[in-house]
């Protein structure tokens, strides 16, 4: 019998911002319980799932650590809408498929 993989939760902080640019394809995510860069770096390559109130699913991947406080950068295809800011996401390992039953 295989173990169930650990699924983490996080919050969408917003888009990654430059001094004159907003990168809509890159989203900052704060993972619950992760407070250091070293802890956050182990999530690189993990998958991210965001579900909106209408049931639409947006899937992405963590690609980089942002700063020293445990925030990561995720890339979604298609891009997350602006209404996702402040919303909850699920973070799970690569190779695992999350399925929600209605």
Buried (B, 14 or more C-beta within 10 A) or exposed (E): EEEEEEEBEBBBBBBBEEEEEEBEBBBBBBBEEBEEBEEBBEBEEBBBBBBEEEEEEBBBBBEBBBEEEBBBBBBBEEBBBEEBBEBEBBBBEEEEEBEEEE
